[in-house]
């Protein structure tokens, strides 16, 4: 059984990488083409057997737009800041509502700034970023920051699931 010194030497802060699309115009184009494809797929009626479905052209445009939007995703690495710093952040952003843990207007951005290690950003830079990316992308960042501070490691890791499936396939599972 390992002693606490060995555990402390091996311990590292939890971190997570999340990709954020920084090109709202490209995300909007994907949404527009997706809706257009759905509509034409529902409405189109060929006049003859030789008619080509307009969805084919739209699907090609959609594929190009999705590729461009994917290329416009930027990785953000968020890391656990430590118990003391995290609790200090919570204390610095109290909610007016006694039933809530933090002020939902100020704490999310503060947590993102504190835990984002790549790219490192200031509060002012986060403000500028949040003026350009939508609330959905902001939520992706906050969710990742929240998770590295609050989620426990899952027992259902891909390795344990794969081992269970292998055992089941070999007749060793339940």
C-alpha positions in Angstrom: 0.0 0.0 0.0 1.5 3.4 -1.0 2.2 6.0 1.6 1.0 9.5 1.4 4.4 10.9 0.3 4.3 8.6 -2.8 0.7 9.6 -3.5 1.6 13.3 -3.2 4.6 12.9 -5.6 2.4 11.2 -8.2 -0.6 13.5 -7.9 -1.3 16.1 -10.7 -4.1 18.6 -11.1 -7.1 17.5 -13.3 -7.3 19.2 -16.7 -9.5 19.2 -19.7 -9.2 20.4 -23.2 -12.3 21.9 -24.9 -12.5 23.2 -28.4 -14.3 26.5 -29.1 -15.4 27.7 -32.5 -14.2 31.3 -32.7 -15.8 31.9 -36.1 -19.5 32.6 -35.5 -20.0 33.3 -39.2 -19.0 29.8 -40.0 -21.1 28.3 -37.3 -24.0 30.3 -38.6 -23.4 29.0 -42.1 -23.4 25.4 -40.9 -26.7 26.1 -39.2 -28.2 27.7 -42.2 -27.2 25.0 -44.6 -28.4 22.3 -42.1 -31.8 23.9 -42.0 -31.9 24.3 -45.8 -31.0 20.7 -46.3 -33.7 19.5 -43.9 -36.3 21.7 -45.6 -35.4 20.7 -49.2 -35.3 17.0 -48.1 -38.8 17.4 -46.8 -40.3 19.5 -49.5 -38.6 18.5 -52.8 -40.7 16.6 -55.3 -39.0 15.6 -58.6 -40.8 16.4 -61.8 -39.1 13.6 -63.7 -36.8 10.7 -62.9 -33.9 12.7 -64.4 -34.2 15.5 -61.8 -31.3 15.7 -59.4 -32.1 16.2 -55.8 -31.0 19.8 -54.7 -30.0 18.3 -51.4 -26.9 16.9 -53.1 -25.5 20.4 -53.8 -26.5 21.6 -50.3 -24.9 18.6 -48.7 -21.6 19.4 -50.5 -21.8 23.0 -49.3 -22.6 21.8 -45.8 -19.6 19.5 -45.8 -17.3 22.4 -46.8 -18.8 24.7 -44.2 -18.5 22.0 -41.5 -14.8 21.5 -42.4 -14.2 25.3 -42.2 -16.0 25.6 -38.9 -14.0 22.6 -37.5 -10.8 24.3 -38.6 -11.9 27.4 -36.7 -12.1 25.5 -33.4 -9.4 26.5 -31.0 -8.4 24.3 -28.1 -8.6 25.7 -24.5 -6.9 23.8 -21.7 -8.4 24.2 -18.3 -6.7 23.0 -15.1 -7.8 22.6 -11.5 -6.4 25.6 -9.6 -6.2 24.0 -6.2 -8.6 23.8 -3.3 -7.6 27.1 -1.7 -7.6 29.2 -4.9 -11.0 27.6 -5.9 -12.6 28.4 -2.5 -11.1 32.0 -2.7 -12.8 32.4 -6.1 -16.1 31.2 -4.7 -15.8 33.6 -1.8 -14.9 36.5 -4.1 -18.1 35.9 -6.1 -20.9 35.3 -3.7 -24.5 35.2 -4.8 -27.2 37.6 -3.6 -29.4 34.5 -3.3 -28.5 32.4 -0.2 -29.6 29.2 -2.1 -26.9 29.7 -4.8 -23.2 28.9 -4.5 -21.9 31.8 -6.5 -22.8 34.9 -8.5 -23.6 33.4 -12.0 -22.8 36.7 -13.7 -19.2 37.0 -12.4 -18.0 33.6 -11.2 -18.0 31.7 -14.5 -15.7 34.1 -16.2 -13.4 34.3 -13.2 -13.2 30.6 -13.0 -12.4 30.3 -16.7 -9.7 33.0 -16.4 -8.2 31.3 -13.3 -8.2 27.8 -14.7 -7.3 28.4 -18.4 -3.7 27.5 -18.8 -3.5 27.4 -22.6 -4.1 30.0 -23.8 -3.5 32.1 -20.7 -5.8 35.1 -20.6 -6.6 38.1 -18.4 -10.0 39.1 -17.3 -10.0 41.9 -19.9 -9.2 39.4 -22.6 -11.9 37.1 -21.4 -14.3 40.0 -21.6 -13.2 40.7 -25.2 -13.5 37.0 -26.1 -17.0 36.8 -24.6 -18.1 39.7 -26.7 -17.2 37.7 -29.8 -18.2 34.1 -29.0 -21.8 33.2 -28.2 -23.2 32.0 -24.9 -23.1 28.4 -26.0 -19.3 28.6 -26.6 -18.9 30.4 -23.3 -20.8 27.6 -21.6 -18.5 25.0 -23.1 -15.6 26.8 -21.4 -17.3 27.2 -18.1 -18.5 23.6 -18.1 -15.0 22.4 -18.7 -13.7 24.7 -15.9 -16.4 23.5 -13.6 -15.7 19.8 -14.4 -12.0 20.0 -13.6 -12.9 21.5 -10.2 -15.9 19.4 -9.3 -16.2 16.1 -11.2 -14.7 12.9 -9.8 -12.8 10.5 -12.0 -15.3 8.1 -13.5 -15.1 4.4 -12.7 -16.4 3.7 -16.2 -13.2 4.5 -18.0 -12.8 3.3 -21.6 -10.3 0.8 -20.4 -12.6 -0.8 -17.8 -15.5 -0.8 -20.3 -13.3 -2.5 -22.9 -12.1 -5.0 -20.4 -15.7 -5.8 -19.4 -16.8 -6.2 -23.0 -13.8 -8.5 -23.7 -14.6 -10.6 -20.6 -18.2 -10.8 -21.6 -17.3 -11.9 -25.1 -15.0 -14.6 -23.6 -17.7 -15.9 -21.3 -16.1 -14.4 -18.3 -18.6 -11.6 -17.8 -21.9 -11.7 -15.9 
